[in-house]
Every structure is written in structure tokens, then in C-alpha cells.
Amino acid sequence: MTVTAICTVLWLSSPALTPLPDEHEQEAIAAVLIAEAGGEGRVGMEAVAEVILNRSIAARISLFDVVTKPKQFSCLNRTTIERLIDKSKCHSRFADALEIVRQMAFHPDDFPRRTRGADHFSRKDEQPWWARGRIPIAVIGNHAFYRLNDQVMPAESA
């Protein structure tokens, strides 16, 4: 069994978590993917989703709790999750974002691993305070990906 599979089994078997998101939670996570990487296509949204998944595993919280935790995703800084969902549903890639969320939530072992275990990301042309002095572990589209939490295991090579 791979390290990723072991982490996923532990995460999914924890009774304290509600890891499988309901329809509203799926839409909320998809809206965050659209707002953060909708212009980056499927691969870019999958990379951001991987960050959400890695944070969920490391913190042992649900995917929904990751995206709704205050000050985690800039797309929620000046709006509510309900407004973001309403706005994102009009995006041409919203169906793709929902499919990515469902794959991540219900089939995490089959989820593409592109970011080498990243738990943070930013636009590659910016240098947020938390990334100063760090080198990205992956660059996908217009985003740079970082691993700040050493407890997140890098995905096994495919």
C-alpha cells in the first residue's frame, strides 16, 4: 500500500471527520477551484484541489472545512461561500470543477498527484510572506506550489 493510500485510509476511517461532502459542500469546494484556478484549465484546478486534499489529510479535517477556514483562500476574503457558489456556477468549467471535487472526495486513490505534496500555492509572479526564502516544489500554469507542512507526504511517482 502506498503512503498516499495509507494516509487516505486513515483519513477516511476517522469517526471524528465528515470527509465525504454533501452537494452544497461539493459546490463550495468547486467554487473555490473556479475562483482560484478556473482560468488554468483542468490540470490547474486539479493542482489546487490537491492542495485542499493535502491540507485535509494533514489537519484531519474535511475538505469543506479546509476551504471555509478563514483566511485560507483569497477568493473568500471579501465574499461569502454562497455568493462565490452563485458566481462560479456561471463559469464554463464549473461542471469540470464539480467532477474534480467528486473524484478527490470519493476516489482519492485515483486522484492525479501533480504538486509533489504541496499544501500551499500562490501565483508564480508573486511572493507572499509565507513563501519568502522558499523554492516552489512545482509550477503548474500560473501557480507556484509549496510544501510548508512537513507532515504532508509527497505523492508516489506514477
C-alpha positions as CSV (number, residue, x, y, z in Angstrom):
1,M,0.0,0.0,0.0
2,T,1.4,3.4,-0.9
3,V,1.9,6.2,1.6
4,T,-0.9,8.2,-0.1
5,A,-3.2,5.2,0.2
6,I,-2.3,4.7,3.9
7,C,-3.0,8.4,4.7
8,T,-6.3,8.3,2.8
9,V,-7.4,5.2,4.6
10,L,-6.6,6.7,8.0
11,W,-8.3,10.0,7.0
12,L,-11.4,8.3,5.7
13,S,-11.7,5.9,8.7
14,S,-11.6,8.6,11.3
15,P,-15.0,8.8,13.0
16,A,-14.4,12.5,14.0
17,L,-14.4,13.6,10.4
18,T,-17.1,14.2,7.9
19,P,-14.8,13.6,4.8
20,L,-17.5,13.0,2.2
21,P,-19.0,16.3,1.3
22,D,-22.7,16.7,0.6
23,E,-24.0,18.5,-2.5
24,H,-23.6,22.0,-1.1
25,E,-20.1,21.3,0.2
26,Q,-19.1,19.9,-3.2
27,E,-20.4,23.1,-4.9
28,A,-18.5,25.2,-2.3
29,I,-15.2,23.4,-3.0
30,A,-15.8,23.5,-6.8
31,A,-16.4,27.3,-6.5
32,V,-13.1,27.7,-4.7
33,L,-11.4,25.8,-7.6
34,I,-13.1,28.0,-10.1
35,A,-12.1,31.2,-8.3
36,E,-8.5,30.2,-7.7
37,A,-7.7,28.3,-10.9
38,G,-10.7,28.3,-13.3
39,G,-8.6,30.0,-16.0
40,E,-5.9,27.4,-15.6
41,G,-8.0,24.5,-17.1
42,R,-8.5,21.1,-15.6
43,V,-4.8,20.5,-14.7
44,G,-4.6,23.8,-12.8
45,M,-7.8,23.1,-10.9
46,E,-6.6,19.6,-10.1
47,A,-3.4,21.0,-8.7
48,V,-5.3,23.4,-6.4
49,A,-7.6,20.5,-5.4
50,E,-4.6,18.5,-4.4
51,V,-3.5,21.3,-2.0
52,I,-7.0,21.1,-0.5
53,L,-6.7,17.4,-0.2
54,N,-3.2,17.5,1.3
55,R,-4.4,20.1,3.9
56,S,-7.4,18.0,4.8
57,I,-5.2,14.9,5.4
58,A,-2.6,16.8,7.4
59,A,-5.1,18.6,9.6
60,R,-7.5,15.6,9.7
61,I,-10.4,17.9,8.8
62,S,-13.0,17.7,6.0
63,L,-12.4,19.1,2.5
64,F,-15.2,21.6,3.2
65,D,-13.6,22.7,6.4
66,V,-10.3,23.3,4.6
67,V,-11.9,25.7,2.1
68,T,-14.1,27.5,4.6
69,K,-11.4,28.0,7.2
70,P,-10.9,31.8,7.5
71,K,-8.0,33.4,5.5
72,Q,-7.0,30.3,3.6
73,F,-8.2,31.2,0.1
74,S,-8.1,34.7,-1.1
75,C,-11.2,34.2,-3.2
76,L,-13.2,34.2,0.0
77,N,-11.7,37.3,1.5
78,R,-14.5,39.7,0.5
79,T,-17.4,37.4,-0.1
80,T,-19.4,34.5,1.4
81,I,-19.2,31.0,0.2
82,E,-22.9,31.2,-1.0
83,R,-22.0,34.2,-3.2
84,L,-19.0,32.5,-4.5
85,I,-21.0,29.4,-5.4
86,D,-23.6,31.5,-7.2
87,K,-20.9,33.4,-9.2
88,S,-19.0,30.2,-10.0
89,K,-22.0,28.3,-11.3
90,C,-21.9,30.6,-14.4
91,H,-18.3,29.6,-15.2
92,S,-17.9,27.4,-18.3
93,R,-15.7,25.0,-16.3
94,F,-18.0,24.6,-13.2
95,A,-19.0,21.1,-14.3
96,D,-15.3,20.1,-14.5
97,A,-14.7,21.6,-11.1
98,L,-17.5,19.5,-9.6
99,E,-16.1,16.4,-11.3
100,I,-12.7,17.1,-9.8
101,V,-14.2,17.6,-6.3
102,R,-16.1,14.3,-6.6
103,Q,-13.1,12.4,-7.7
104,M,-11.0,13.9,-4.9
105,A,-13.6,13.2,-2.3
106,F,-14.9,9.8,-3.4
107,H,-11.9,8.3,-5.2
108,P,-8.8,9.9,-3.6
109,D,-6.5,7.0,-4.6
110,D,-7.2,7.7,-8.2
111,F,-6.7,11.4,-7.9
112,P,-3.9,12.8,-10.0
113,R,-0.9,13.9,-8.0
114,R,0.9,16.8,-9.7
115,T,2.2,19.0,-6.9
116,R,4.5,16.7,-5.1
117,G,2.6,17.0,-1.8
118,A,2.1,20.8,-1.9
119,D,-0.1,22.3,0.8
120,H,0.2,26.0,-0.3
121,F,0.2,27.8,-3.6
122,S,0.4,31.3,-5.0
123,R,0.6,33.0,-8.4
124,K,4.0,32.3,-9.7
125,D,4.6,36.1,-10.2
126,E,4.0,37.0,-6.5
127,Q,6.0,36.4,-3.4
128,P,3.7,36.1,-0.4
129,W,5.2,36.5,3.1
130,W,4.9,32.8,3.8
131,A,6.9,31.8,0.7
132,R,9.8,34.1,1.3
133,G,13.1,32.1,1.1
134,R,11.3,29.0,-0.2
135,I,11.6,27.4,-3.6
136,P,8.4,26.0,-5.2
137,I,8.2,22.3,-5.4
138,A,6.1,22.5,-8.5
139,V,5.0,25.1,-11.0
140,I,1.8,24.5,-12.9
141,G,0.4,27.1,-15.2
142,N,0.4,30.4,-13.4
143,H,0.7,28.9,-10.0
144,A,3.7,28.0,-7.8
145,F,3.2,25.2,-5.3
146,Y,4.9,24.8,-1.9
147,R,5.1,22.3,0.9
148,L,5.2,24.2,4.2
149,N,3.8,21.4,6.4
150,D,6.4,18.6,6.6
151,Q,3.7,16.1,7.7
152,V,2.2,16.1,4.2
153,M,3.8,13.2,2.3
154,P,4.8,13.7,-1.3
155,A,2.8,11.5,-3.7
156,E,4.5,8.5,-5.1
157,S,5.8,8.8,-8.6
158,A,3.5,7.4,-11.3
